[in-house]
Amino acid sequence: MEWSTKAIEADRPFGSWAEDLADAFVPLEPRKIAEQPFQGTISRTDVASIQISRVEATKHVVLRLRSHIARSIGDVYFVNLQLDGVGRYTQRGHEQICGPGDLAIVDTTEPFEIANCRNFSLFCFAVPRQLLPGALAERPRLRLSATEAGRALSRTLAGHAELCLRSEPNSGISAFGAQHVVDLISHAPGILEERPPERAGLSVLLSMMLDHIDRHADDPELCAATLALKFHCSQRYVHKLFSTTGRSVGEHINGQRILVCTRNLLDHAYRRATIAEVAFNAGFRDISYFNRLFKRSTGLAPREFRRAMSLRTVDGTQ
């Protein structure tokens, strides 16, 4: 099943998106983050007792309100695997901030807000409550991107989801994939607690460098030269490895720093930090350069982004 919509009429900035969300998931209310034309697509397959969907859309907020819940049936969790963009999930006063590779869980029987503050794509797994451990959604912290074991789990979940979406709904392959999705989600907290496996061999040198960038992007000295020194190779070889990714060393470093800044500007724990402090703590030295990169990435200047996102609230979620 597929849904696709664009904003056509001025008085309907989301087109049929609210109806599409209700058909594909549950009743939800979309709201704008910034003035830009909206478009979104949903692809869904129903496998065994779960639904697997891929969503790609322009940045926006969706609300699950008490009025929606009053006229809904079913008792499911939405488990979202972020592929692109950054999402902020708020429910029961608890906040999850998810970048690419992270999981977030919301309970559809209670109000919630999901704010995707950049154009995004994600997999949504709609799983009946009884199929998952009881404590999984209490106060979830499933930042899979933080460890190698978590990243491996994220890739595996994405692979199973893609397999299910591309297979016939009633095929043995899709049922096999769906069962593995539920098992992997159930064990995600335990996997994150385990020590990441060691990496070895020259073939994973690029992966090791990317992992080093993920963990040390806040070092303002981080660059091709420091990577070459760290991993005992030439700068030329570092650039050669990164050329296979389609992005330069600097683009990878700045991309990670922007992701960290986006997270922190969404995080209430940083609400008293200035824009400059957020930028410098992430590894930037030049505030003007940071402002340009951030606006290029999100469509809003950092101050505008923080102000717009701080106004997003859901009645009954706090």
C-alpha positions in Angstrom: 0.0 0.0 0.0 1.3 3.5 -0.9 0.2 7.0 -0.1 1.7 10.2 -1.6 0.7 13.8 -1.2 1.8 17.3 -2.0 0.6 20.7 -0.8 -1.5 22.1 -3.6 -4.0 24.5 -2.0 -3.0 27.4 0.2 -5.6 26.6 2.8 -4.5 23.0 2.9 -0.7 23.2 3.4 -0.4 19.4 4.0 -2.8 18.4 1.2 -4.2 15.0 2.1 -1.4 14.1 4.5 -3.6 14.0 7.6 -5.9 11.5 5.9 -2.9 9.5 4.6 -1.5 9.3 8.1 -4.8 8.1 9.5 -5.1 5.5 6.7 -1.6 4.2 7.1 -1.2 4.5 10.9 -3.6 6.2 13.4 -5.3 9.6 13.4 -2.5 12.3 13.7 -2.5 16.1 13.3 0.3 17.5 11.1 1.7 21.0 11.9 4.2 23.1 10.1 7.7 23.9 11.2 8.7 26.3 8.4 7.3 27.9 5.4 8.1 25.5 2.5 6.1 23.3 0.2 5.2 20.0 1.7 5.4 16.6 0.2 5.4 13.1 1.7 5.2 9.5 0.8 4.3 6.3 2.8 4.9 2.7 1.7 3.4 0.0 4.0 3.2 -3.7 4.2 1.2 -5.8 6.7 3.1 -8.9 7.8 1.8 -11.3 10.4 0.6 -9.1 13.3 2.8 -6.1 12.6 2.9 -3.3 10.0 6.2 -2.0 8.5 6.2 1.4 6.8 8.7 3.6 5.2 8.0 7.4 5.5 9.8 10.2 3.6 8.6 13.7 4.0 9.4 17.4 4.4 10.1 18.5 7.9 7.0 18.9 10.1 5.4 18.0 13.5 2.7 15.4 14.1 0.6 15.3 17.2 -1.4 12.4 18.7 -4.1 14.1 20.7 -6.6 12.8 23.3 -9.4 13.5 20.8 -7.7 11.1 18.4 -7.3 8.4 21.0 -11.0 8.7 22.1 -12.1 7.5 18.6 -9.4 5.0 18.0 -9.1 1.3 18.6 -6.0 -0.9 19.0 -3.1 -1.0 21.3 0.2 -0.7 19.5 3.6 0.8 19.9 5.2 2.8 17.0 8.9 1.9 16.9 10.6 4.3 14.5 14.1 3.7 13.0 15.4 7.1 11.8 17.2 6.9 8.5 17.7 10.6 7.7 17.0 13.8 9.6 16.6 14.3 13.3 13.4 13.6 15.3 12.3 14.7 18.7 9.8 12.4 20.4 7.9 13.6 23.5 5.5 11.5 25.5 4.6 11.4 29.3 7.1 14.3 29.9 9.9 12.0 28.5 12.0 13.2 25.5 13.9 11.1 22.9 16.1 12.8 20.3 17.0 10.6 17.4 19.4 10.9 14.6 20.1 8.5 11.7 20.3 5.0 13.0 18.5 5.6 16.3 15.2 4.0 17.5 12.3 5.8 19.2 9.2 4.3 20.7 5.8 5.9 21.4 2.6 4.4 22.8 -0.4 5.2 20.5 -2.8 4.9 23.5 -1.4 8.1 25.0 -0.8 11.6 23.5 2.6 12.3 21.9 4.5 14.7 19.7 7.0 13.8 17.0 8.9 16.8 15.6 11.0 16.0 12.5 13.0 19.2 12.3 14.7 18.4 9.0 13.5 16.6 5.9 13.5 13.0 6.9 13.0 9.4 6.1 12.3 6.5 8.6 11.0 3.1 9.0 8.0 2.8 11.3 7.2 -0.6 12.9 3.7 -0.8 14.3 3.9 -3.6 16.9 1.0 -4.8 19.2 1.9 -4.1 22.8 1.8 -7.7 23.9 4.6 -8.6 21.5 7.2 -6.4 23.2 8.6 -6.5 26.7 6.4 -4.5 29.2 9.1 -2.1 30.3 10.5 -1.3 26.8 8.6 1.9 26.3 8.7 3.3 29.8 11.6 5.7 29.3 13.4 4.4 26.3 16.9 5.5 25.4 17.7 3.6 22.2 20.5 5.6 20.6 21.8 2.8 18.5 24.1 5.1 16.6 26.3 5.5 19.7 28.0 2.0 19.6 29.2 -0.4 16.9 26.8 -3.0 18.2 23.9 -0.6 18.0 24.8 0.4 14.5 25.0 -3.2 13.5 21.5 -3.7 15.0 20.2 -0.6 13.1 21.5 -1.9 9.8 20.0 -5.3 10.4 16.6 -3.8 11.3 16.7 -1.6 8.1 17.6 -4.7 6.0 14.7 -6.7 7.4 12.3 -3.8 6.9 13.4 -3.3 3.3 13.1 -7.1 2.6 9.6 -7.1 4.0 8.5 -4.1 1.9 9.9 -5.6 -1.3 8.5 -9.1 -0.7 4.9 -10.4 -1.2 2.9 -9.7 2.0 2.0 -13.4 2.4 5.3 -14.9 1.5 7.5 -16.9 4.0 10.3 -14.4 3.5 8.3 -11.4 4.8 6.9 -13.4 7.7 10.5 -14.4 8.6 11.7 -10.8 8.4 8.8 -9.5 10.5 9.5 -12.0 13.3 13.1 -11.0 13.4 12.1 -7.3 13.6 10.1 -8.0 16.7 12.9 -10.1 18.3 15.6 -7.5 17.5 13.5 -4.6 18.9 12.9 -6.6 22.1 16.6 -7.2 22.6 17.8 -3.7 21.7 18.3 -2.5 25.3 20.4 -5.5 26.1 22.4 -5.2 22.9 23.3 -1.6 23.7 24.6 -2.6 27.1 27.0 -5.1 25.6 30.6 -4.2 24.9 31.0 -3.3 21.2 32.9 -5.9 19.2 36.5 -5.1 18.3 37.2 -4.1 14.7 40.3 -5.6 13.0 41.9 -5.6 9.5 42.9 -3.0 7.0 39.6 -3.4 5.1 37.7 -1.6 8.0 40.1 1.3 8.3 37.6 3.7 6.8 34.9 2.4 9.2 37.3 3.0 12.1 37.9 6.6 10.9 34.2 7.3 10.6 33.6 5.9 14.0 36.4 8.1 15.4 34.7 11.1 13.8 31.4 10.2 15.4 33.0 10.1 18.8 35.5 13.0 18.5 33.8 15.5 16.2 33.8 18.0 19.1 37.6 18.2 18.8 38.2 21.5 16.9 41.6 20.1 15.7 39.9 17.0 14.0 40.8 16.9 10.3 42.5 14.7 7.7 45.9 15.4 9.3 44.9 14.2 12.8 43.2 11.1 11.3 46.4 10.3 9.4 48.4 10.7 12.6 45.9 8.6 14.6 45.7 5.7 12.1 49.4 5.8 11.0 48.9 6.6 7.3 49.3 9.5 5.0 46.9 12.4 4.5 46.7 11.4 0.9 45.6 7.9 1.8 42.9 9.4 4.2 41.5 11.5 1.4 41.6 8.5 -0.9 39.5 6.4 1.5 37.0 9.1 2.0 36.6 9.7 -1.7 34.8 6.3 -1.9 32.0 7.7 0.3 31.1 10.6 -1.9 31.9 13.1 0.9 35.1 14.7 1.9 36.7 14.4 5.4 35.5 17.9 6.3 32.0 17.2 5.1 31.8 14.1 7.3 33.1 16.0 10.3 30.9 19.0 9.8 27.9 16.8 9.2 28.4 15.1 12.6 28.9 18.5 14.3 25.7 19.8 12.8 23.8 16.7 13.9 25.1 17.2 17.5 24.1 20.9 17.4 20.6 20.0 16.1 20.2 17.5 18.9 21.4 19.9 21.6 19.2 22.8 20.3 16.2 20.4 20.7 17.3 19.2 24.1 15.8 21.1 27.1 19.0 20.3 29.0 20.7 22.9 26.8 18.0 25.6 26.9 20.2 28.0 28.8 23.2 27.5 26.5 23.8 30.2 23.9 24.0 29.4 20.2 27.7 30.1 20.3 28.2 27.7 23.2 26.3 25.0 21.4 28.4 25.5 18.3 31.8 25.7 20.1 31.0 22.6 22.3 30.3 20.7 19.0 33.8 21.6 17.7 33.1 24.7 15.6 35.4 27.7 15.9 33.7 30.1 13.6 30.2 31.1 14.6 29.4 32.7 11.2 30.5 29.5 9.4 28.4 27.4 11.7 25.3 29.6 11.1 25.7 29.2 7.3 26.2 25.4 7.5 23.2 25.0 9.9 20.9 27.1 7.8 22.0 25.1 4.7 21.2 21.9 6.5 17.8 22.8 8.2 16.5 25.8 6.2 16.5 27.9 9.4 19.2 29.9 11.3 20.0 28.3 14.6 18.2 30.9 16.6 15.1 30.7 14.4 15.3 26.9 14.7 15.4 26.9 18.5 12.6 29.4 18.7 10.4 27.5 16.3 10.9 24.2 18.0 10.5 25.5 21.5 6.9 26.6 20.6 5.9 23.0 19.8 3.8 21.6 22.6 1.1 18.9 22.9 -1.9 19.2 25.2 -1.7 16.5 27.8 1.8 15.1 27.1 3.6 17.0 29.9 
